[in-house]
Amino acid sequence: METALSTDALFQPFNLKGLRLKNRIVMAPMTRSFSPKGVPTGDVAAYYRRRAAADVGLIVTEGTVVERPAAKNDPNVPDFFGDALPAWRRVVDEVHAEGGLIAPQLWHVGAARGRDPSWDPQPVDAPSGLSRPGKRFTEPMTEEAITDTLHAFGRAARAAKDIGFDAVELHGAHGYLIDQFLWRGTNERDDAWGGAGIPERARFAGEIVRLTREAIGPDVPLILRLSQWKQQDYDARIAHNPEEMRAWLEPLAEAGVDVFHCSQRRFWEPEFEGSDLNFAGWAKKLTGKVTITVGSVGLSGEFIAAFAGEGSKPASLDGLLRRLEAGEFDLVGVGRALISDPEWVLKIRDGRTDELKNFERSDLGTLF
């Protein structure tokens, strides 16, 4: 990989609501499934510690699930309740020992089921019982289930603060539960948790944000990851224009979001016709909030193809650097490159681009 532009913009400190990030690089949450029975092991703690030691500005963990029967679709995805909490405290302590900062990503997969037929906890939570538009496979969530889910997020957020995490991220993207409420294709409810308008469908997300903010207090940064695309439909969109995006994001900002983590499959693609701004650029412009851009940063090939088996090679950061220098967004999420190489940040900083590693699907089979 050759980068002609100076990388100085990536290595400017950033103040995130009192947190002093040493640079603009955020380790993006990437599912790893190395937590047997939902409990992170010492290897998981060492995995995050290595990245803290190598100067990642902020680590966001893999998705960790809240306390609902079917909140995860893989038994080795980590929990964020019960026996998992002491293990997460160890992760926090090890990251902090290296001077790092870390946030858990709180998650509920909703109707997005896994590939292991032996893992089928019930009842499945889904706003309208749909796994994708037109495909009903379970009953819509009851009012009781919705209320319990909301409070499960609140309890997890409180635990994150008590353990000592530096920030909290909510997973509201990629066709998982929060996103299933936001997306008209999977939310056909006609009660207070649904409706034709984006603000109506955003009520569930807004309540989770509100309860999370209440649990962590005013001083802990709250990040919300969002996407237009869904695993069920790569071309899906919640907002078709800036006005709809404003209707989507402003209520969430008012509910307590500090940072929008804007997921695209390819970060360089413009969000709307007539502007070069990407998703994170528009989110910042419309809300004034801090934004993180993410999506195939530093590697060739977009990440869905990579997870399907396509290898990826290091790619130029010039386009990213131009956008960052222009103030389009504030922070940069890096996923696959940091799975393959815990020292990616140091190599970029020191100009050791000839030492950067390719990403191969086999990298998912171990914790480097």
N, C-alpha and C positions, 0 to 999 in steps of 0.2 A: 504494500500500500504506500502510495506517495501522497503527502499532504503539503501543498505548496504554501498555504497560508499559515501564519503563526497560530499556534494553539493557545495563546495567552488568554483568550476569552473564556476557554474552558476551565482555566485555573485561577480565575478571580474568585475570592471568597464571596459568600452570599449569606445574608442574614435572613433566616426563615423564622420569623416570629420569636426572636430571641435565641434561636439556634445558630451557631456560627459554623456554616459549612465551609470546609477548606477549599472546595472547588464546586463546579456546577454539575458534577456527574452523580447521578442517582442510579444505584443498582436496581433495575426493574424487577418486579416480582415474577418469578419463573417457577412453575410447579416442578418439584423434584421427587416427591414420593419416596423419601428415605426415612420415614418416621413410623416404624412398626406400631400398630395399634394406636396411632395418632400421637405418639410421644417422640419428640425430637431426640436424637442420640447425641453422643459426644462428637461423632463425625459431622453432624449437622452444625453443631456449635463451632467446630474447627473450620468448617467451610465458610461460615460468615466471618469468623475471626481473620482468616487469611485475606479476605477482601478489605476488611477494615485496616489491617496492617499495610495494605498496598494502596491506601489513600483514596478509597471510594468516599465521595463526599457524604452521601446518605445511602444507607442500605435499606431497601424495602424487602421484607421477607417474602418467600413464597406464600401463596394463599393459605391462611389458617382458618379453620371453620368454627363457627359459633355453635352453641349448644342446641341443636335441633336434630331429630332422628336421622334425617336424610340430607344433612347439610353438605356432605361430601360424597363424591362418586368413586372414591378410591380409598381403601382402608389404610393406605400408607401415607395419605395426606395428613399433615399435622392438625391436631385439635388446638383450640385456644380456650380450654376449660379443663377442670379436673386435674388428672395426673400430668397433663402436658404443661401446666403452668410452671412448676418448679424447673422443668427442663428449659423452658423459654427464659426463665431468670438466668440460667447458666449461659444461654446464648447472649443475653444482654450484657452480662458481666464480662464475658470474653471479648465482645466487641468494644466495650468501653475500656477494657484494659489496653487496647491498641489505639485509644483516642478516637474511636469511630462513633458514628451516630446511626441509630437503627429504629425502624418503625415496623410493626407487624401489619400485614394486610389481612383484614377481617373479611370473611368470605362465606357465602352460601351459594351452592351451585344450582339450587332450585331444580328445574326440570331437566337440566343437562346431565344425563346419566352417563356412566362410564362404560368401559368395554368388558368388564369382568362380570359375567352373569351371576357369579356366586356372591357378589356384593350388591344386595338389593334392599337396603333399609327402607322402612316405611313408617309413617306416610310421607310421600313426596310432596314438597311444597311447590306450588305453581299458581300464579295469580288466577288463571282461568283453566287450569288443567291441561294446557297445551305445551308440548315440547317444542313445537315450531308452528308457524301459521297453518291452521287447518288440521293439525294432528293432535287430537285429544287423547290422552292416555291415563288421566287421573281426574279426580274431582278438584274443583277450584278450592283454594284455601278458604277456610272458615274465618270469621272474625276473630275467634279465639286463637287460631293458628297464626294469624297476622300479628295479633297483639303479643303472643309469646315470642315470635321471631324478632319483633322490634326490640323487646326487652333482652333477648339473647345477645343482640348486637351491643346494647347498652352495658350489659354485664361484662362482655369481652373487652369493651373499651375501658371500663373501670379497672379490670385486671391488668390491662396494658400499662396504664398509668402507675398502678401499684407496684408492678414488677420493675418499672424504671425505663420503659421504652421512651424514646425522645420525641416521637410523633406517632400518629395513627393513620393508616390508610384504609379506606373502605373500597371494596371491589364492586363497582357499579357498572361493569363493562362486559362485553363479549358474550352476551346472551345468557348470563347467570341470573340469579334471582332478582336482584335489584334492577338489573337491566330488563328482565322479563316484565316487570311492572311498567318500566318506561316505554317499552316498545309496543306500539299498537298491534303488531302482529301476534303477540302473545298475551296481551292484556285486553280482554273483551268485556271486562267487568262494567256494570252500569251503576255500581254503588259508589261510595266515597273514595274507593281505591282505584277507580278507573274512569274512563270517559274518552271522548273524542279528542280533547285538547291535551297538549303536552303538560300544562301545569296540573291538570287533574291526575294524570298518570304519574306525575312526579311526587305525589303526596307521600307514597311509601318511602321513597328515597329521602325526602325531606324530613320525615319523622325519624328515620335512622340517623340522619345527620344531627338532628336536634338532640336526640337522646345521647348520641356519642359526645357531642359538645358538652352536654350537661354532665356526663360521666368524667370527662378528662379536664374540665375547667377551661377557662378562657386563654390560658397561656401555652397549652400544648398544641402544636400545629396539627390540623386535620386536613388530610389529603383525600380526594375522591377521584378514583380512576373511572373514566368514562370512555365509551367508544361509540361511533356510529355503526361500524360493522359488527356482525354477530357470527358466532361459529355456525349458527343455523343458516345464515345468509350473509355472504361477504359484501353484498351490495346494499344491505339494509341501511336505512337512514331514519334517525329520529327527527333531525332538523334538516330541512331542504334548503333553507336560506338563513341569512343572519337574524331575521326577525324571529324565526322559530327557535334558533339557537339561544337567543336572548331569553325567550319564554321558558326554555329548558334550564338554563344555567343560573339566571338571576335568583329564582326562589331558593336554589340550593346554596348559593353564596350567602343569601340572607339568613338561611338556617344555620350557617356556621362553617361552611367550607372555607379554608384558607388557600388551598392549592388544588387546581384541577390538573390531573394527570391524564393527558389526552392521547389515547392510544390510536394509532393508525398502523396499517400493515406496512406502509412506506411513508416515513415522516415527511418526505419532500413533496408529496402530492398536495396541490391546493384543495382547500375544503369546498369552496364555492366558485362558480364561474365569475370571471371578471376581477379576480384578485389572486395574487400568489400566496397569500397567507394560508398556512396549514391550520389544522384543527386547534393546536395550542395557540397559534397566533390569533385566531378569531376569539377563542375563549378569553385571552388576556385583553383584547381590544374591547370586548363586550362587557366584561365584568370588572376589569382592573385588578383581578386577582393574579397571584403568582401561577405560572403554568409550567408543566413539564411536558416536553415533546418526547415521543417514543415511537419506535417502529423501524426496525432494520437499520439501526445506527451502527456504522463502522463495519458492516459486512455486506457483501454482495448477496443478492437473492433475498426475498422477503421470508419472514420467519415461519409462516405456515408451511411453505414448501420445504423449508429446512427441516422442520420436525417430521415431515413425511419421508425424509431420507435424502433430500438434495443437500449436498455440501455447500458451504459458503466460505468465501475468501475475504480477507481484509479489504476494505474499500475506502476511498478517499473521504475525508471529513470536511473538505472545502465548502461544500454546499451548506452543511450544518453550521460551520463556523461563520459564514456570511450571515445567516439568519440570526444566530446568537448575537453577533456583534451589532446587528441592526435592532436588537431588542424585541424581536418577534416573540420570543419566549424566554424564560429565565433559567430553566434547568433542563438537563438532557438525560433521558432514561436509556440505559444500556443493558441489554439482556443477554443474548447468546454469546457475545464476545466475552462477557464476564463469567459465563458458565465454563467456557473453554480455558480461560486464562485469568487467574486471580490478579495478575500483575498488569492487566491491560492498561489501567490508568497510568501507572508509572512508565510504561513503555511509550505511551502517547506523550506524556509530559517530557520525557527525556529524548524524544525523537528516535527511539529505537524501533522504528516501524518494520525493519527487516526481521525483527524477532516476534512480530505478531503472529498468532496462530489461526489456522482455519477452524471453522466450526464443523463438526461432523455429528450426525445423529447419534453415533455411539458415545459421544460425550455425555449424553443424558444418563448413561448407565453407571456413572460413578460420580463421586463428589471430589473434584480436584481441589 
